[in-house]
Amino acid sequence: MSFPISLPFLSDREAIKDTIYRCILSVDTADVELFDSGLLPNATLNFNNSELSGKQTIRTVFFEKVCKLDCTHHVSNVRINLLGNTASVTASVLSQHYRQGEGNI
């Protein structure tokens, strides 16, 4: 199943949340096109007190490893700080990871 990359009529805040949701959904469905649509080349990801910088690094270190697992991710507590053309976002993610074929998919 393929998911749409863009949704019409989203406010700026909704579009920012949709970017997060696309990235998380892409990992759960191993959809690299959807994952790439959610990141700019200079994106950063802070995860477990370490920072990943750049789309390709995030893709290699995070996406390519996790998408091979049976997994589900749930996003909550999304906070968006819009400052002109710049936004910073924090969110909490609860995840379940199983070896391929062992998850409840």
C-alpha positions in Angstrom: 0.0 0.0 0.0 1.3 3.4 -0.9 0.5 6.5 1.1 0.1 10.0 -0.4 3.1 12.3 0.2 1.2 15.5 0.4 -2.2 16.3 1.7 -4.1 19.4 0.5 -5.4 22.2 2.7 -3.1 21.8 5.7 -2.3 24.8 7.9 1.4 25.4 8.7 1.1 23.6 12.0 -0.8 20.7 10.5 1.8 20.4 7.7 4.6 20.2 10.3 2.8 17.5 12.2 2.2 15.6 8.9 5.9 15.7 8.2 6.5 13.8 11.5 3.7 11.4 10.9 5.0 10.7 7.3 8.5 9.9 8.7 7.1 7.5 11.4 4.6 5.9 9.0 7.4 5.4 6.5 9.5 3.4 9.0 6.5 1.2 10.0 5.8 0.5 6.3 9.4 0.5 4.9 8.4 3.2 2.5 11.7 5.1 1.5 9.9 7.6 -0.7 7.6 8.6 2.1 10.6 8.9 4.5 12.6 11.0 2.1 9.6 13.3 1.7 9.7 14.3 5.3 13.3 15.4 5.6 15.3 18.3 4.2 18.9 17.7 3.3 20.1 19.5 6.4 17.6 17.9 8.8 18.7 16.9 12.3 17.3 14.2 14.6 18.0 14.1 18.3 17.5 10.5 19.5 18.6 9.0 22.8 20.9 11.9 23.6 22.7 11.7 20.3 22.3 13.8 17.2 22.1 12.6 13.6 22.7 15.4 11.1 21.7 15.3 7.4 19.1 13.4 5.5 21.4 10.6 4.3 22.9 10.0 7.7 19.4 9.8 9.3 18.3 7.4 6.5 21.4 5.2 6.9 21.5 5.1 10.7 17.8 5.2 11.5 15.5 4.3 8.7 17.5 1.5 7.0 17.9 -0.4 10.2 14.5 0.1 11.9 12.4 -0.4 8.7 13.7 -4.0 8.5 12.0 -4.8 11.8 8.4 -5.5 12.5 7.6 -2.2 14.3 4.9 0.2 15.3 5.5 3.8 16.4 3.1 6.2 18.1 3.7 9.9 18.2 2.3 12.2 20.9 3.0 15.5 22.7 3.9 17.3 19.5 5.0 20.8 20.3 5.7 23.3 17.5 7.5 26.6 17.9 7.1 28.7 14.7 9.5 31.6 14.3 8.9 33.2 10.9 10.1 30.7 8.3 11.8 28.4 10.9 10.2 25.9 13.2 11.4 23.7 16.0 9.5 20.6 17.0 9.6 18.2 19.9 7.6 15.0 20.2 7.4 11.8 22.1 7.5 8.5 20.3 6.5 5.1 21.8 7.8 2.3 19.7 7.7 -1.5 19.6 10.3 -3.4 17.6 10.5 -7.1 16.9 12.7 -9.2 14.7 11.3 -9.6 11.2 8.4 -12.1 11.2 8.0 -12.1 15.0 5.9 -8.9 15.5 2.2 -8.5 15.6 1.7 -7.3 12.1 
